[in-house]
Structure formats: structure tokens, C-alpha cells
Amino acid sequence: MDEDAERVPTRRARVASYLGLERNVLIVSAAAFLLGMGEEFWKRFLPKYLEALGAGTLAIGLFGTTKDFFDAIYQYPGGWLADRFGRRKAFLSFIALASVGYLIYLLSPTWPYVFVGLATSMAWAGMASPAIFAVIGDALPREKRAMGFTLQSMLKRVPMTLAPLVGGAMIAAVGIKSGVRRGLFLTLILAGISALLVRAINIPIITGEPTRLRGVWRSFHHALKRLLISDIIIRTCEGMTEVLIILYVTDVIGVSVAQFGVLVAIQMATAIVVYIPAAKIADRIGRKPFVIATFACFALFPLAVMLSKGFGTLVIAFIIGGLREIGEPSRKAMIVDFAEPALRARTVGLYYLMRSLSITPAAAIGGLLWQLAPQTPFALASAIGLTGMFVFALTVEERYAS
């Protein structure tokens, strides 16, 4: 009788299994939560910070392009470090490099210094992503990975819901420069706590035959290559307007920076609400419908922002923006599913290297198109996004998206 009782899973164990709660996944998710909380105090307001430091719209667009460039070139090195030296050492390196960038942002007297800080602050966003993917792939079986990415995404986006409210309030109270700098100071503290957390990661290094970048590309499944193509198109849509949204919302429509923080919170809350049910349904019926829904919302978001007339209609637009996340755990799980275990982090790194390099010009193009009319980049981005959605729907077979 006692033996039977021991074999019956406890409620806590059932919940842990349902949510894919594995120790290493929890650690990296918690680190992403803390660093995300720190970055989101000021990240959404960086275009306004640059503007306050004397940058024009073209320079702000160039900043977005430079950010995408660093995000691109750091992906594969981040994956290589995670495969070569292990997940724990890689995360510690990424946090240290990013902290240098945060410090430069904090001390920047004029806008060109922010570009200098970008070179190292992107170490977390660019290099850590392949390692996080790899930890979820290492620690969870295939049928639990979508839920694992859901947990990671939720803990990543809770700060995106709460921190912009705090950041917007700080900016409203003390001004854009002082508000952003206070947020950066808090980020440095949270980075130190994150470094202590990731020291507890315990995943052995998976060894394999030495493989160069070309060999990693050859290991890509053809369905993964097609997903990559459609993803590049979709992220071009996003990149063309991402750094311009706060300018459009505040300078063209006329809402306050604090109200923009509320809109971001609404967007992230929407994402969090749909994550778990979407992941569980995707595990049952397949991932393709959810990826298509995600890509559709990517296309509609800039259009909805462009058509908004005030705060009320912007709420609807930012709910659509939140629904962009409905299929993101499914898309990420597809990438990990196709990766060979010994090449897992490098596969993710190469995928994102190619994606991010391809979209690098998008923000600068958006800044140039803004000169014609603020609505122009938003309309073109929406058309590009719809193209990406149809490319995915028509080229990636259902059997490879399940």
C-alpha cells in the first residue's frame, strides 16, 4: 500500500510535469526574469533617451539597425561558447559583458556613447538566447519543450508587463535622462543576482565530432530552413518599426510616455494569458496553426498602430501585439527539435545569426521611410509581414510542425 502511494505523483509533481518545471530550466528562466526586469525599466524608452541626448530620427533608426547587427553576430559565438565550455560558464560570461554595456549607458554624456555601450550590452540578448534554447532542449523531452519555452517566455515577459510601468513612472517623475539612468542602476544590481543564480546550473557538456559553421548549416533539416526564410520576412516587418513605435505613439498620436508604459504592460499581459493554453493545445493538434497565428499578428500590429487615433484604439493595437506570442513557444520548440544534441546551441545560434543579419537594415530603412511620412514604414512593414505568413503556411508541411 505504501509502495503504491509512493508511486502516485504528488500534486506538486503533477504541476511540475505539466509546466515542464525542471531545475536547470527554472534557473535560466529566473535569470532571464531578473535581467529582463532590469532591462525593461529603460529598454522601451531608449529611443526617447537617445532623443534627449541629441539624436535625430535617422540616428535612432541607425541605432535599431546597429542593435540588430550585434544581435546577429553574437548569436553563433554565444552558441559556440555554450557548446564548447558548457552552459554555466557561458551564462556568466554573457552577464559580465552585458553589465559593462549597462554601465556605459548609465554614464553616457551624449548619444554616440550609447552606440558604444550597445556593443557589450547586447551580449545577454544576443549570446544568451542559444544557450537558453539549449538548456531547454537538454533538460526536457520533445513533448515537454513547447511548455518549457512557455515557462521561459512567461517569466521573461512578466517584467515586460511590470517594469515599463515603473520605468514610465520614474521618467514622468524625474525626466527621461534621470529616469533611464535610475533604471540602469537597478539593472546592474539584478545582473549581479543573476550571476549568482546561473552558477547553480548543472548540465554536462555534450561532446561530439568537431564541426565547423558549414557543417552546422548542413545539419539543418529542410523544414528548418523554410521556417528560417519565413521568420526572416516576419522579423523584417518587426524590425522596420520596432524602434519607431514609441516615437509614433508619443510624437504623432500624442499619448504620454507613462501611457506608453501602460500600453506595453497590456501587450505583455496579453502574451502571458495566451501562453499556457496555446502551448498545451499545440502539443495535441500540432504547432503550425499557432505559428501562422503568430505571424499574422506580427503583420497586423504595425497596421493597427498606424490606424490608431488615441489611447483607446492603441489598447486594441497593443493587444494584437501581445497575440504575436501565441505561437512563439511552438516556433522555438521546432528549432530545438530539429537540432542535433551535440550541435544544439550552435544550431540555434546559426539560425538566429542568419535571421538577425538578414533583418539588420530594416530599422534604418524604417527611419528613412519616416522622413517621407511617419505612416510609411508601418504600412510597408504590414505588407511584408503578411508575405512572411503566407510563405510559412505554404512551404512548411504540417508533419514537420508537430
ZIBEL-V784551 format. One record per residue. SS is DSSP state (~ for helix, > for strand, _ for the rest). OMEGA is omega in whole degrees, 0 to 359 (NA if undefined). BURIAL is # if it has 9 or more other ideal C-beta (glycine too) atoms within 8 Angstrom, else .. Layout:
ss:omega:burial
SS:OMEGA:BURIAL
SS:OMEGA:BURIAL
This chain:
ss:omega:burial
_:179:.
~:179:.
~:178:.
~:180:.
~:180:.
~:182:.
~:179:.
_:181:.
_:175:.
_:178:.
~:180:.
~:180:.
~:178:.
~:178:#
~:180:#
~:179:#
~:181:#
~:185:.
~:181:#
_:183:#
_:176:#
_:189:#
~:183:.
~:177:#
~:178:#
~:182:#
~:182:#
~:177:#
~:178:#
~:178:#
~:177:#
~:177:#
~:184:#
~:179:#
~:176:#
~:178:#
~:180:#
~:184:#
~:184:#
~:171:#
_:188:#
_:189:#
~:182:.
~:184:#
~:182:#
~:177:#
~:177:#
~:176:#
~:176:#
~:179:#
~:179:#
~:178:#
_:173:#
_:181:.
_:174:#
_:182:.
~:180:#
~:178:#
~:179:#
~:174:#
~:178:#
~:176:#
~:177:#
~:178:#
~:179:#
~:177:#
~:178:#
~:179:#
~:179:#
~:176:#
~:181:#
~:188:#
~:179:#
~:186:#
~:184:#
~:175:#
~:177:#
~:177:#
~:180:#
~:179:#
~:181:#
~:178:#
~:187:#
~:187:.
~:179:.
_:186:#
~:185:#
~:181:#
~:180:#
~:181:#
~:179:#
~:178:#
~:182:#
~:181:#
~:180:#
~:180:#
~:180:#
~:181:#
~:176:#
~:179:#
~:178:#
~:181:#
~:178:#
~:175:#
~:184:#
~:186:#
~:185:.
_:176:#
_:179:.
_:189:.
~:179:#
~:179:.
~:179:#
~:176:#
~:178:#
~:180:#
~:180:#
~:184:#
~:179:#
~:179:#
~:180:#
~:180:#
~:179:#
~:183:#
~:184:#
~:186:#
~:187:#
~:185:#
~:178:#
~:180:#
~:177:#
~:177:#
~:184:#
~:179:#
~:179:#
~:177:#
~:180:#
~:193:#
~:187:#
_:174:#
_:185:.
~:186:.
~:180:.
~:189:#
~:179:#
~:178:#
~:176:#
~:177:#
~:177:#
~:178:#
~:181:#
~:181:#
~:179:#
~:180:#
~:176:#
~:187:#
~:171:#
~:174:#
~:179:#
~:177:#
~:188:#
~:188:#
~:178:#
~:176:#
~:179:#
~:180:#
~:179:#
~:179:#
~:178:#
~:180:#
~:179:#
~:184:#
~:189:.
~:180:.
_:187:.
~:183:#
~:182:#
~:180:#
~:179:#
~:182:#
~:174:#
~:177:#
~:179:#
~:177:#
~:177:#
~:180:#
~:180:#
~:177:#
~:181:#
~:176:#
~:177:#
~:177:#
~:179:#
~:179:#
~:177:#
~:181:.
~:188:#
~:175:#
_:181:.
_:178:.
_:182:#
_:178:.
_:180:#
_:177:.
_:179:.
_:184:#
_:178:.
_:178:.
_:176:.
_:185:.
_:177:#
_:183:.
~:180:.
~:178:.
~:176:.
~:179:#
~:180:.
~:180:.
_:181:#
_:172:#
_:183:.
~:178:.
~:177:#
~:178:#
~:179:#
~:175:#
~:180:#
~:181:#
~:180:#
~:179:#
~:177:#
~:180:#
~:181:#
~:182:#
~:170:#
~:175:#
~:181:#
~:186:#
~:183:#
~:185:#
~:189:#
~:183:#
~:182:#
~:186:#
~:181:#
~:178:#
~:180:#
~:183:#
~:185:#
~:186:#
~:183:.
~:181:.
~:173:#
_:175:.
_:183:#
_:177:.
~:178:#
~:176:#
~:176:#
~:175:#
~:177:#
~:180:#
~:178:#
~:178:#
~:177:#
~:179:#
~:183:#
~:177:#
~:177:#
~:179:#
~:183:#
~:182:#
~:186:.
~:187:#
~:189:#
~:179:#
~:180:.
~:181:#
~:181:#
~:179:#
~:179:#
~:178:#
~:183:.
~:188:.
~:181:.
_:189:.
_:188:#
~:181:#
~:182:#
~:176:#
~:177:#
~:179:#
~:177:#
~:181:#
~:178:#
~:180:#
~:174:#
~:181:#
~:186:#
~:184:#
~:180:#
~:178:#
~:180:#
~:177:#
~:182:#
~:184:#
~:182:.
_:181:#
_:182:.
_:185:#
~:182:.
~:179:.
~:175:#
~:176:#
~:178:#
~:180:#
~:183:#
~:169:#
~:175:#
~:177:#
~:177:#
~:179:#
~:174:#
~:184:#
~:187:#
_:180:#
_:182:#
~:176:#
~:178:#
~:180:#
~:180:#
~:178:#
~:177:#
~:180:#
~:181:#
~:180:#
~:183:.
~:185:#
_:173:#
_:186:.
~:182:#
~:181:#
~:192:#
~:183:#
~:180:#
~:176:#
~:178:#
~:180:#
~:180:#
~:177:#
~:183:#
~:173:#
~:182:#
~:180:#
~:185:#
~:177:#
~:182:#
~:184:#
~:183:#
_:182:#
_:191:.
~:183:#
~:178:#
~:176:#
~:177:#
~:178:#
~:177:#
~:181:#
~:177:#
~:181:#
~:177:.
~:176:.
_:182:.
_:182:#
_:189:.
~:181:#
~:181:#
~:179:#
~:180:#
~:179:#
~:180:#
~:179:#
~:178:#
~:181:#
~:178:#
~:176:#
~:179:#
~:178:#
~:181:#
~:177:.
~:179:#
~:183:#
~:185:#
~:188:.
~:181:.
_:183:#
_:182:.
~:184:.
~:179:.
~:181:#
_:182:#
_:NA:.
